[in-house]
Amino acid sequence: MNTEHASPADLKLLREEFGDGGPEDALGWEAVHAFEGRHGVVLPEPYRTFVAEITDGTSLGPTDYDGILPIGDLPADWPDALGERDLSIPFPLAERWIWEEDEEEPDTDAVFLNGSIVLGTDGCGMNWHLIVTGEHRGHVWFICGEGASPFGAEFGGTTGQSGFAGWVRHWAEGKPWCDVIEDGS
């Protein structure tokens, strides 16, 4: 997964699934650079080119409710009580965490607020995030009230490739998110 340069194959996939974009759909490079400047981040590729050249939000896409949200938008059911998001603070997790299993009440605010943009929702606070800072920059994570898990074959549970293009490819192929049955052994 290359987060610095979009591969031609990834961009081809994104254009095939979402169209060629244009001024009415895409954000444009000037607006992407402005967003990055305001938030102190450089968006990972190929998502960066996706919003600049193809589309900034679409009702199509991997999430069940909103498709892919415009950059910086939040789902309608996003809790206001969480506070201010800061994309420049590194995303705090390096591995799956199911806090619902913790005996003590965990402080999970940083997982929801730092280092990621919300790509979209599957409803009921179950959201897909693209990590923009930290160790998992470029990876897509599923974050909900019970825990957080990275998407990608190397993390288990799926045959999908890591990153934004891998996440879109998995959806475009009609595969379920958890398409690997783990035997627990």
C-alpha positions in Angstrom: 0.0 0.0 0.0 1.6 3.3 -1.1 0.1 6.3 0.7 2.4 8.8 -1.1 1.6 8.0 -4.8 -1.6 6.7 -6.3 -1.1 3.7 -8.5 -2.6 3.8 -12.0 -4.5 0.5 -11.2 -6.1 2.0 -8.0 -7.1 5.2 -9.8 -8.6 3.1 -12.7 -10.6 1.1 -10.2 -11.9 4.3 -8.5 -12.8 5.9 -11.8 -14.6 2.8 -13.0 -16.7 2.6 -9.8 -17.4 6.3 -9.3 -17.0 7.9 -12.7 -14.4 10.2 -14.1 -15.5 13.1 -11.8 -15.4 16.6 -12.9 -15.7 20.1 -11.5 -19.3 19.4 -10.3 -18.2 16.3 -8.4 -14.6 16.5 -7.5 -13.2 18.9 -4.9 -10.2 20.1 -7.0 -6.6 20.3 -5.9 -6.7 23.8 -4.6 -9.5 22.9 -2.2 -7.7 19.6 -1.1 -4.5 21.6 -0.4 -6.6 24.1 1.6 -8.2 21.3 3.6 -4.8 19.8 4.3 -3.5 23.2 5.4 -6.4 23.8 7.8 -6.0 20.4 9.4 -2.2 20.0 9.4 -2.3 16.8 7.4 -1.5 15.4 3.9 -4.2 13.0 2.9 -3.0 9.5 1.9 -3.2 8.4 -1.7 -5.3 7.3 -3.5 -8.0 8.9 -1.4 -6.3 12.3 -2.0 -6.6 12.0 -5.8 -10.1 10.5 -5.4 -11.5 13.6 -3.7 -9.5 16.0 -5.8 -10.2 14.5 -9.3 -13.1 12.0 -9.1 -15.7 12.9 -6.4 -15.9 14.5 -3.0 -18.7 12.3 -1.6 -21.1 10.1 -3.4 -24.2 8.1 -2.5 -22.5 5.1 -4.1 -19.9 3.2 -2.2 -19.0 0.8 0.5 -21.1 2.1 3.4 -24.7 1.1 3.8 -26.3 4.6 4.5 -24.4 7.6 3.1 -22.1 6.1 0.5 -18.9 7.9 0.9 -19.2 11.2 2.8 -17.7 14.5 1.5 -14.3 15.1 3.1 -14.6 16.3 6.7 -18.4 15.5 6.9 -19.7 13.4 9.7 -22.7 10.9 9.7 -26.0 12.3 10.9 -25.9 10.2 14.0 -22.4 11.4 15.1 -22.5 12.2 18.8 -22.0 16.0 19.4 -20.8 15.1 22.9 -17.5 13.7 21.6 -16.0 17.1 21.1 -13.7 18.6 18.5 -11.9 16.4 16.1 -8.2 16.9 15.4 -6.8 15.2 12.3 -3.2 16.2 13.0 -3.0 14.2 16.2 -1.9 10.7 15.3 -4.6 8.0 15.4 -3.9 6.2 18.7 -4.3 2.5 17.8 -1.9 0.1 16.3 -4.1 -3.0 16.6 -7.7 -4.1 17.0 -9.3 -3.1 20.3 -12.6 -4.3 21.6 -13.1 -2.1 24.5 -16.5 -3.6 25.2 -14.5 -6.5 26.7 -12.5 -4.3 29.1 -13.4 -4.5 32.7 -12.8 -0.8 33.4 -14.5 2.0 31.5 -12.0 2.8 28.7 -11.3 6.3 27.4 -12.1 5.9 23.8 -12.5 9.6 22.7 -9.1 9.8 21.0 -10.0 6.8 18.8 -13.1 8.7 17.5 -11.5 12.1 17.3 -7.9 11.9 16.4 -6.1 11.2 13.1 -8.9 10.0 10.9 -11.6 11.2 8.6 -15.0 9.5 8.5 -15.6 7.8 5.1 -19.2 6.8 5.9 -21.5 4.9 8.2 -23.3 1.5 8.3 -25.7 3.1 10.8 -26.1 3.1 14.6 -22.6 4.6 15.1 -20.8 2.0 13.1 -18.4 4.1 11.0 -15.6 3.5 8.5 -12.6 5.8 9.1 -9.6 6.5 6.9 -6.5 7.1 9.1 -4.7 10.2 8.0 -1.9 10.4 10.7 -0.1 7.9 12.8 1.2 4.4 12.4 -1.8 3.3 10.4 -1.9 6.2 8.0 -3.7 5.1 4.8 -5.6 2.2 6.4 -9.3 2.0 6.8 -10.7 1.1 10.2 -14.2 0.1 11.3 -15.0 2.0 14.5 -18.2 1.6 16.6 -19.4 1.7 20.2 -17.9 -1.7 21.0 -14.5 -1.4 19.5 -12.2 -0.6 16.5 -10.7 -2.9 13.9 -8.4 -2.3 10.9 -9.6 -3.6 7.5 -7.2 -5.7 5.5 -6.1 -9.3 5.1 -3.0 -8.8 7.2 -5.3 -8.0 10.2 -7.5 -11.1 9.8 -11.2 -11.6 9.1 -11.1 -10.5 5.4 -9.3 -11.3 2.2 -9.5 -7.6 1.2 -6.4 -5.5 0.6 -5.5 -2.7 3.0 -6.2 0.9 2.3 -8.9 3.0 0.6 -8.6 1.3 -2.8 -8.5 -2.2 -1.3 -11.6 -1.3 0.8 -13.4 0.0 -2.4 -12.3 -3.1 -4.4 -13.6 -5.5 -1.8 -17.0 -3.7 -1.9 -17.1 -3.6 -5.7 -16.5 -7.3 -5.8 -19.6 -7.8 -3.6 -17.7 -9.5 -0.8 -18.9 -9.4 2.8 -16.6 -7.4 5.1 -15.7 -10.4 7.1 -15.2 -13.0 4.4 -12.7 -15.2 6.3 -14.0 -17.6 9.0 -11.5 -17.8 11.8 -11.4 -21.2 13.5 -10.1 -19.9 16.8 -7.3 -22.4 17.0 
